[in-house]
Amino acid sequence: MESLNRRKFLSYLGKGTAALAVASTGLASLTESKAGATAANHLFGYKTNKVSGYFTPIAPIKEDLLTLPSGYQYHVVAAFGDVINQNGDTFGFNNDFTVYFPIEGSNNRGLLWVNHEYSSEVFVHGKKVGTYTKEQIDIMLYNQGGSIIEVYRDEAGVWKMDTSSQYARRVTGLTPFKMVGIAAGTASVNNATQVQGTFANCSGGMTLWNTLLSCEENFEETSADCGLDPTHYGWVVEVDPFDSSFEIRKHTNLGRFNHENTAMGLANDGKIVVYMGDDKKDACIYKFISNGIYSAAAGKANSDLLTDGTLYAADLKKGKWIALTIEAVQKLLNDDAYKVPALITKKKDELKAIFLTQADIAVYTHEAAIMLGASPTDRPEDIEICPFDKTFFVAHTNNDNHGNIHGHITRFFEKDADHGAMDFDFEIFAAGGRQSGFSAPDNLTFDSNGNLWTVTDISSSSMNKGVHTSFGNNGMFIIPVAGPDKGVALQFASAPTDAELTGPWFTPDESTLFLAVQHPGENTTDVTKPTSMWPHRAGDTIPRPAVVAITGFTF
């Protein structure tokens, strides 16, 4: 495939994504001030007009390497087991979501939050024999959660970790958390207001007030293995990377399900809106709208907005957002003619016993959404807001229950370009498969010209087999939003053996892209014979999940 140079790239964009959206959908024209009112997560508070992505796309690769186009390079910033601070804390396992917080506005020094999604019997905590020992449980929980590390770019242009940082610390499955919002202290969570830890941390997002939101996804197995109350997990957690005195919290008003990430924006009336996906087959798309109005001057006090508002789920057939309320659920359950949908395994009497208060909607969000008519979809993972036209994009990774093997990316248009609207339309922006060059889209991000970047999540058991053979290893792609290659994936990176690439996040000036390499060598069954040895560091005897900094972007 030919090089995507600046001239050709800009010709794809034409007058910009906002104009393209207006032309193709009939939406009212967006003024410059409106279009810029809400940006993709990584652009909150930052001004940049640079464009990333001029490169010669690479071909699918099956090697145990992290491969980039000519002219680009990466440096390993932190890998599993690396010491991150003076206390001797170590970087957790299976890093996922990353988010960069500049220190004093710098593009060359900042804090990096990194999610740690799950542990490993082969490489970390050892094989379960009957049940896990307390020591195994402690190791498992410590290596999940998140890391806060300080990173900097030295005079030679190499990104490194500063282990002398006053900020560097771990937030783990052993860390105390405060529960806030509608379910806190209620019978729905067994009266808990303080709970132990966070784990199964997949993706997340940045708030408008410069904190991070980390999402608990596949929490069920770990909570069962560790003997922990499952109602305490499956939430969105909030952390201030700069302030360890900020009481880290779980936001129950955002619902409990297999959260992938959050994408935060503002409704036209100034209310906070949070879009979220539920990463499982036949699950729904959600948004939360606060009752209160965002105030930049209020700073972190805006966190309270997430404890008071309404949670909605999307009905794709009608193009409407459904409010998830206890009154609506109880009305259905008290109707003798109502039949419980097949996707819900609980019987009607069991549901009546569960849904007693609004807190129960928060704890059993998936069941409430399906009962009220929200649309089951094909693993809605990452959701991101386009920084210019206020559309939002959803990565539907796949769903082999319905023959959607390669997944697709959906673009949503809220009525009147208002994140607070109750009506929407949508289109399939790009479908995975041979015709587009990618399969199983997962995390998404935008550069400042609104160009979509995605990483893929072909399972390691399917990679380079059957209908997935042509895609090679998992990768990272840029997908033009307009022009002759609209919806066509141009491959920017290829992952090592068994791995997936996750958590792409640009520095504000887009000179660096942080990227996590998760579970290299995942198919290993014998620790002495790993299927991958990435990142191929001297002295390592196992593969190590790691975060890298990619440089080489020129403008």
TITI-314935 format. One line per field, with one value per residue (C-alpha): x, y, z; residue number from 0. Coordinates in Angstrom, 2 decimals. Layout:
BEGIN
px = [X_...];
py = [Y_...];
pz = [Z_...];
nr = [NUM_...];
This chain:
BEGIN
px = [0.00_1.31_2.62_0.03_1.76_0.63_-0.82_-2.85_-3.90_-5.25_-7.06_-8.92_-10.05_-11.37_-12.95_-12.80_-14.82_-17.56_-18.41_-18.34_-20.75_-23.15_-23.00_-23.59_-26.19_-28.22_-27.29_-27.46_-24.24_-21.81_-20.21_-16.55_-17.33_-19.87_-17.66_-14.80_-16.89_-16.24_-13.00_-11.73_-10.49_-6.82_-7.51_-9.25_-7.70_-5.03_-4.63_-3.00_-3.49_-0.99_-1.93_-0.47_-0.18_1.97_3.52_3.89_1.48_3.01_1.76_0.41_3.23_3.50_6.85_7.52_8.20_6.57_6.85_6.34_6.55_9.87_10.90_9.22_10.75_9.65_11.20_10.02_9.02_7.91_7.47_6.02_8.10_10.02_10.45_8.45_9.29_11.54_9.21_10.02_6.56_6.59_4.78_1.78_0.90_-1.03_-1.04_-3.99_-5.37_-2.86_-3.45_-0.81_-1.07_1.45_3.46_3.27_1.96_4.98_4.91_8.18_7.46_4.26_2.44_1.25_-1.58_-1.58_-4.34_-3.40_-6.18_-5.39_-2.69_-1.25_-0.88_2.13_4.08_2.83_0.91_1.24_-1.23_-4.36_-4.45_-7.94_-8.12_-5.57_-3.48_-3.55_-0.09_-1.24_-4.31_-2.21_0.18_-2.74_-4.47_-1.28_-0.50_-3.89_-5.36_-3.14_0.27_1.03_4.51_6.42_7.86_10.16_11.92_15.66_17.97_18.48_14.70_14.31_11.34_12.22_10.64_11.66_11.67_12.51_9.05_7.01_3.85_4.66_2.50_0.32_-3.47_-4.24_-6.71_-5.64_-6.17_-9.14_-11.85_-14.81_-18.17_-20.16_-23.52_-26.89_-25.81_-23.27_-24.25_-27.36_-28.45_-27.69_-23.95_-24.38_-24.33_-20.73_-19.36_-15.70_-14.51_-11.27_-9.40_-9.90_-9.06_-9.95_-9.08_-9.53_-9.80_-10.90_-10.93_-9.94_-12.37_-12.83_-11.33_-8.04_-8.62_-8.80_-11.59_-10.56_-13.06_-13.51_-14.39_-14.22_-14.27_-16.30_-13.56_-11.11_-13.72_-14.79_-11.21_-10.34_-13.55_-14.62_-18.16_-18.93_-21.24_-18.16_-16.68_-17.71_-17.70_-15.96_-13.27_-11.81_-8.22_-6.31_-2.77_-1.29_-2.99_-2.76_-5.01_-7.92_-10.11_-10.25_-13.80_-16.19_-19.02_-22.17_-24.38_-22.43_-23.75_-22.20_-21.38_-18.33_-17.10_-14.66_-14.07_-15.61_-15.86_-16.81_-18.35_-20.71_-24.36_-25.40_-26.87_-23.57_-24.38_-21.76_-22.31_-20.41_-20.65_-19.82_-19.76_-20.39_-17.78_-19.62_-21.70_-25.26_-24.62_-25.64_-24.35_-24.91_-24.70_-25.00_-26.24_-25.67_-28.38_-25.92_-23.96_-20.20_-18.11_-14.45_-13.81_-15.07_-12.18_-12.30_-15.58_-17.16_-16.68_-19.90_-21.77_-21.21_-23.20_-26.45_-28.02_-29.71_-28.30_-29.60_-29.21_-29.46_-32.37_-30.78_-34.00_-35.85_-32.84_-33.71_-32.07_-34.02_-33.91_-33.14_-35.50_-36.83_-40.38_-40.16_-38.66_-41.21_-44.05_-42.92_-42.44_-45.89_-47.49_-48.80_-48.36_-44.69_-42.19_-38.54_-36.24_-34.25_-30.95_-31.75_-31.20_-33.10_-36.79_-39.49_-39.90_-36.14_-36.11_-38.96_-36.92_-33.86_-35.33_-36.58_-34.86_-32.98_-29.76_-30.65_-30.72_-27.13_-26.02_-27.93_-27.64_-27.44_-30.62_-32.50_-31.38_-32.39_-35.75_-36.54_-35.79_-32.20_-30.45_-28.05_-25.00_-21.74_-19.34_-19.40_-15.89_-14.19_-16.31_-14.71_-16.09_-14.89_-13.15_-14.80_-18.32_-19.52_-20.36_-19.19_-17.70_-18.19_-15.90_-18.05_-15.29_-17.21_-19.95_-19.70_-23.16_-24.51_-21.79_-20.12_-16.64_-14.60_-16.59_-17.26_-17.04_-20.29_-20.66_-23.50_-25.09_-26.94_-29.91_-28.86_-25.26_-26.20_-24.69_-27.71_-30.23_-32.69_-32.69_-29.86_-29.03_-26.07_-24.11_-21.61_-18.44_-16.14_-16.69_-13.91_-12.85_-10.59_-12.10_-10.96_-7.81_-8.60_-10.47_-11.83_-11.52_-11.01_-9.58_-10.06_-8.52_-8.48_-5.72_-6.46_-7.77_-10.39_-8.70_-9.57_-6.92_-7.83_-6.09_-7.37_-8.15_-8.15_-8.03_-4.71_-6.52_-7.79_-4.80_-3.22_-5.76_-8.75_-10.49_-8.05_-4.96_-4.73_-4.55_-1.36_-0.77_-2.93_-2.16_-2.83_-4.50_-5.44_-8.79_-9.49_-12.91_-13.42_-12.19_-11.53_-10.06_-12.80_-13.21_-10.09_-7.58_-3.98_-1.75_0.63_1.88_2.02_2.07_4.37_3.28_-0.01_-0.20_-2.67_-1.95_-4.04_-4.48_-3.20_-2.78_-1.03_0.88_-0.95_1.31_1.01_4.77_4.59_2.09_1.98_0.87_0.54_1.62_-0.55_-0.12_2.78_3.25_-0.27_-0.46_2.53_1.81_5.39_7.24_10.52_9.19_7.44_5.80_7.11_10.11_9.11_10.43_13.62_15.46_18.78_18.34_14.61_13.49_9.80_7.88_6.82_3.78_5.03_4.16_6.12_6.52_6.41_8.16_9.00_5.90_6.82_4.68];
py = [0.00_3.45_5.90_8.09_11.45_14.80_16.13_13.01_12.68_16.22_15.67_12.83_15.19_17.90_20.64_18.55_15.84_18.15_19.26_15.67_14.62_17.42_16.50_12.81_12.86_16.03_17.17_20.85_22.68_22.87_26.15_26.14_26.83_24.01_21.54_22.24_22.06_18.37_16.63_13.10_12.14_12.78_16.34_17.57_20.88_20.81_22.81_21.15_21.31_18.68_15.57_12.14_9.36_9.93_6.55_3.68_1.01_-2.33_-5.73_-8.41_-10.03_-13.24_-12.60_-12.26_-8.55_-5.20_-3.92_-0.29_1.51_2.84_6.00_5.11_3.59_2.52_2.38_0.13_2.47_-0.12_-3.89_-6.44_-6.64_-3.38_-1.30_1.94_3.91_4.20_1.97_-0.95_-1.29_-3.14_-2.71_-5.05_-7.69_-7.47_-3.73_-2.32_1.25_4.09_7.81_10.54_13.52_16.29_17.74_21.54_21.19_19.26_16.93_15.42_14.71_13.51_10.82_7.70_5.65_2.06_-0.54_-4.12_-6.42_-9.93_-12.18_-15.49_-18.96_-19.61_-16.39_-14.78_-16.48_-20.19_-22.95_-23.46_-26.79_-27.08_-23.48_-20.69_-20.18_-16.84_-16.09_-16.78_-14.58_-11.70_-11.98_-12.18_-9.12_-7.07_-7.53_-6.23_-2.74_0.06_1.71_5.42_6.03_9.19_9.20_11.60_12.00_12.46_14.62_11.76_11.53_8.26_7.84_6.47_5.90_8.11_5.83_8.74_10.23_11.55_10.44_6.88_4.31_1.25_0.94_-2.78_-5.48_-4.96_-1.16_0.21_1.93_4.11_3.31_6.39_6.96_5.28_1.78_2.70_1.38_-0.38_-4.00_-4.29_-4.33_-5.96_-2.56_-1.79_1.74_0.67_-2.24_-4.00_-3.27_-3.05_-5.70_-6.80_-3.24_-3.08_0.38_3.74_7.45_10.91_13.23_16.91_17.67_15.84_12.58_9.14_6.59_2.93_0.24_-3.17_-5.66_-9.46_-9.46_-12.61_-15.25_-13.27_-12.30_-15.96_-17.25_-14.72_-15.16_-11.54_-10.15_-9.90_-6.92_-4.88_-5.25_-4.41_-0.66_2.45_3.65_7.16_8.02_11.30_10.44_13.61_13.45_10.31_11.98_12.00_9.14_6.69_5.64_3.36_5.19_3.09_5.46_4.45_0.90_-2.49_-4.60_-5.71_-2.17_-1.58_2.18_5.59_8.51_11.76_14.79_17.68_17.93_21.21_22.31_21.70_18.38_15.64_12.71_9.43_6.82_3.20_-0.24_-3.66_-6.04_-9.30_-10.96_-9.63_-6.67_-3.01_0.52_2.95_6.61_8.46_12.06_14.06_16.12_18.89_21.22_20.99_23.90_24.09_26.27_23.51_21.21_17.78_18.66_17.86_14.21_14.55_15.00_11.30_10.41_12.05_11.47_8.98_5.90_5.08_2.18_2.37_0.97_0.76_-0.28_2.87_5.15_6.11_6.12_4.19_5.43_2.55_3.10_0.80_1.97_0.80_-2.58_-3.24_-2.32_-5.04_-7.65_-6.98_-7.51_-11.08_-11.10_-10.12_-12.79_-12.55_-12.22_-15.33_-13.52_-13.32_-16.58_-15.62_-16.42_-13.81_-14.49_-14.24_-10.89_-9.60_-10.46_-8.66_-5.43_-3.61_-0.19_2.00_0.68_-2.72_-1.18_-0.08_-3.52_-5.56_-3.12_-5.62_-7.40_-4.11_-2.85_-6.03_-6.17_-2.57_-3.13_-2.02_-3.64_-6.53_-5.95_-7.62_-6.96_-3.15_-2.34_1.02_4.14_7.43_10.86_12.46_15.70_17.86_16.77_15.23_11.90_8.92_5.66_2.18_-0.79_-3.93_-6.52_-9.58_-12.05_-15.55_-16.32_-14.39_-14.98_-11.60_-13.08_-9.97_-7.24_-3.67_-0.03_1.93_5.69_7.35_10.72_12.24_14.44_18.08_17.02_17.02_14.36_14.87_14.00_11.15_10.29_9.17_7.62_5.43_3.89_1.07_3.08_0.14_-3.62_-5.99_-8.58_-9.15_-6.19_-3.69_-5.43_-5.72_-8.06_-7.63_-3.86_-2.98_0.26_3.47_6.93_10.00_12.32_16.04_15.93_13.41_10.40_7.14_4.80_1.30_-1.76_-5.29_-8.16_-11.42_-14.03_-15.82_-19.13_-17.91_-15.85_-17.00_-19.79_-20.37_-17.20_-15.12_-16.33_-13.38_-10.81_-12.15_-11.01_-8.38_-4.85_-1.14_0.67_4.16_4.37_7.49_8.97_10.30_10.07_7.04_5.00_5.80_2.80_1.06_0.06_1.12_-0.94_1.02_-1.65_-5.42_-7.10_-9.88_-13.53_-14.15_-10.47_-7.67_-3.94_-1.86_1.58_3.93_7.48_10.50_13.23_16.54_17.57_14.08_13.68_10.46_7.60_5.41_1.84_-1.25_-4.70_-7.16_-10.92_-11.79_-15.55_-16.09_-19.60_-20.76_-23.88_-24.64_-21.67_-23.10_-23.04_-19.68_-19.02_-15.43_-13.75_-10.17_-7.56_-9.61_-7.89_-9.24_-11.42_-12.03_-15.67_-14.99_-12.60_-9.41_-7.26_-3.70_-0.13_1.46_5.01_5.35_8.31_9.40_11.47_14.41_17.24];
pz = [0.00_-0.88_1.67_3.35_2.97_4.31_1.06_0.35_3.98_4.10_0.81_2.49_5.21_2.90_5.00_8.17_9.81_11.04_7.50_6.32_9.03_8.10_4.41_4.97_7.74_7.41_10.92_11.62_10.84_13.73_14.59_15.47_19.12_19.32_17.53_19.88_23.04_23.47_22.57_22.62_26.07_25.32_24.13_27.31_28.25_25.56_22.37_19.39_15.65_14.66_12.74_13.40_10.91_7.83_7.23_4.83_6.13_7.05_5.96_8.34_10.32_12.35_14.07_17.81_17.39_17.90_14.34_13.24_9.89_8.63_10.49_13.78_16.89_20.34_23.79_26.61_29.44_32.02_31.97_34.37_37.53_37.03_40.19_39.87_43.03_46.07_48.09_45.83_44.28_40.99_37.69_37.46_34.92_31.64_31.20_29.26_29.27_29.47_30.05_30.12_32.49_31.70_34.56_34.27_30.73_29.48_26.49_27.71_31.39_32.98_34.88_33.14_34.59_33.36_33.96_34.88_33.75_34.97_36.35_35.06_36.54_34.31_34.79_38.02_40.83_40.09_39.25_41.32_43.13_44.56_45.68_45.61_48.74_50.55_49.20_45.63_46.13_47.45_44.48_42.04_43.47_43.79_40.11_38.99_39.35_38.11_38.21_38.41_37.02_36.19_32.70_30.89_27.55_27.92_25.82_23.35_22.82_24.75_27.10_30.54_33.95_36.88_39.92_42.23_41.56_44.47_42.64_41.58_43.37_42.90_43.21_43.45_44.34_47.94_48.10_50.13_48.04_48.90_47.32_46.28_44.68_44.63_45.72_48.42_51.83_50.55_50.79_47.06_47.89_51.29_52.99_52.02_51.91_51.91_49.76_48.97_45.79_42.07_39.50_35.97_34.93_31.18_29.63_31.02_30.37_31.59_33.33_32.54_35.96_35.33_37.17_35.59_35.37_35.27_34.35_35.96_33.24_33.66_37.45_38.08_38.11_40.24_42.82_43.09_43.30_46.00_48.03_47.52_47.24_43.50_44.02_44.96_41.45_37.91_38.57_37.25_39.67_39.95_40.93_41.08_39.93_41.44_44.84_46.98_49.58_47.09_48.30_45.42_44.73_42.87_41.10_41.47_39.46_36.35_36.68_37.35_34.31_32.31_31.71_28.85_29.06_29.57_27.16_28.85_27.19_27.86_26.90_25.29_28.63_30.45_32.09_32.24_29.87_30.15_27.38_28.27_26.66_28.22_26.83_26.46_23.77_23.46_25.75_25.60_25.10_27.98_28.82_32.10_32.28_35.45_37.05_37.88_35.61_35.10_36.37_35.41_38.45_40.77_39.87_41.50_43.24_39.87_40.80_42.79_39.52_38.86_41.98_40.88_37.50_35.18_33.48_29.99_27.56_23.78_21.76_18.30_16.56_17.65_17.92_21.48_24.91_27.55_31.13_33.50_36.43_39.13_38.40_34.78_35.72_38.47_36.13_33.73_36.44_37.87_34.45_34.30_30.50_30.63_29.64_30.69_27.63_26.72_27.33_31.06_32.92_36.07_36.41_36.89_40.62_41.11_39.34_41.49_44.56_43.16_41.83_44.92_44.74_42.27_43.80_42.36_38.87_39.46_40.62_38.01_35.13_32.26_33.28_33.69_30.27_28.44_30.22_29.26_25.57_25.09_22.14_22.71_20.53_19.54_22.43_22.60_23.80_23.47_22.90_21.88_21.02_17.79_18.81_16.15_15.23_18.53_16.97_18.98_17.79_19.27_18.64_18.43_18.68_17.44_18.34_16.93_18.35_15.38_12.81_13.36_13.35_12.58_14.32_13.21_14.28_14.61_14.43_16.36_15.66_18.60_17.68_17.22_17.98_21.67_23.95_26.20_23.47_23.85_20.10_17.84_14.48_13.59_10.75_10.33_9.87_9.16_9.09_10.01_7.47_4.50_2.67_5.31_6.52_10.24_12.57_16.11_16.76_20.41_21.87_19.90_19.96_17.73_16.69_16.57_13.00_14.00_12.38_14.07_15.44_16.58_17.98_17.44_19.78_17.86_20.61_20.93_20.35_16.94_15.80_12.52_12.17_9.89_8.76_10.86_9.00_6.62_9.45_11.05_14.62_16.28_15.22_15.36_12.47_11.37_9.58_7.51_8.23_4.71_1.15_-1.08_1.80_4.31_6.59_5.25_7.90_7.28_9.56_11.77_14.18_14.58_18.00_19.24_19.39_21.24_22.25_21.69_21.61_24.00_25.52_22.80_24.13_22.58_24.37_23.89_20.99_19.45_19.25_21.28_21.34_24.44_23.79_25.96_24.78_26.65_27.22_24.89_25.09_26.43_24.94_27.01_29.09_30.15_31.67_30.38_26.80_26.33_22.97_23.10_24.66_23.88_24.73_24.34_27.19_28.39_31.47_31.06_31.19_30.45_28.20_29.95_29.22_28.85_27.95_25.13_23.90_20.10_18.49_14.97_14.19_11.95_10.68];
nr = [0_1_2_3_4_5_6_7_8_9_10_11_12_13_14_15_16_17_18_19_20_21_22_23_24_25_26_27_28_29_30_31_32_33_34_35_36_37_38_39_40_41_42_43_44_45_46_47_48_49_50_51_52_53_54_55_56_57_58_59_60_61_62_63_64_65_66_67_68_69_70_71_72_73_74_75_76_77_78_79_80_81_82_83_84_85_86_87_88_89_90_91_92_93_94_95_96_97_98_99_100_101_102_103_104_105_106_107_108_109_110_111_112_113_114_115_116_117_118_119_120_121_122_123_124_125_126_127_128_129_130_131_132_133_134_135_136_137_138_139_140_141_142_143_144_145_146_147_148_149_150_151_152_153_154_155_156_157_158_159_160_161_162_163_164_165_166_167_168_169_170_171_172_173_174_175_176_177_178_179_180_181_182_183_184_185_186_187_188_189_190_191_192_193_194_195_196_197_198_199_200_201_202_203_204_205_206_207_208_209_210_211_212_213_214_215_216_217_218_219_220_221_222_223_224_225_226_227_228_229_230_231_232_233_234_235_236_237_238_239_240_241_242_243_244_245_246_247_248_249_250_251_252_253_254_255_256_257_258_259_260_261_262_263_264_265_266_267_268_269_270_271_272_273_274_275_276_277_278_279_280_281_282_283_284_285_286_287_288_289_290_291_292_293_294_295_296_297_298_299_300_301_302_303_304_305_306_307_308_309_310_311_312_313_314_315_316_317_318_319_320_321_322_323_324_325_326_327_328_329_330_331_332_333_334_335_336_337_338_339_340_341_342_343_344_345_346_347_348_349_350_351_352_353_354_355_356_357_358_359_360_361_362_363_364_365_366_367_368_369_370_371_372_373_374_375_376_377_378_379_380_381_382_383_384_385_386_387_388_389_390_391_392_393_394_395_396_397_398_399_400_401_402_403_404_405_406_407_408_409_410_411_412_413_414_415_416_417_418_419_420_421_422_423_424_425_426_427_428_429_430_431_432_433_434_435_436_437_438_439_440_441_442_443_444_445_446_447_448_449_450_451_452_453_454_455_456_457_458_459_460_461_462_463_464_465_466_467_468_469_470_471_472_473_474_475_476_477_478_479_480_481_482_483_484_485_486_487_488_489_490_491_492_493_494_495_496_497_498_499_500_501_502_503_504_505_506_507_508_509_510_511_512_513_514_515_516_517_518_519_520_521_522_523_524_525_526_527_528_529_530_531_532_533_534_535_536_537_538_539_540_541_542_543_544_545_546_547_548_549_550_551_552_553_554];
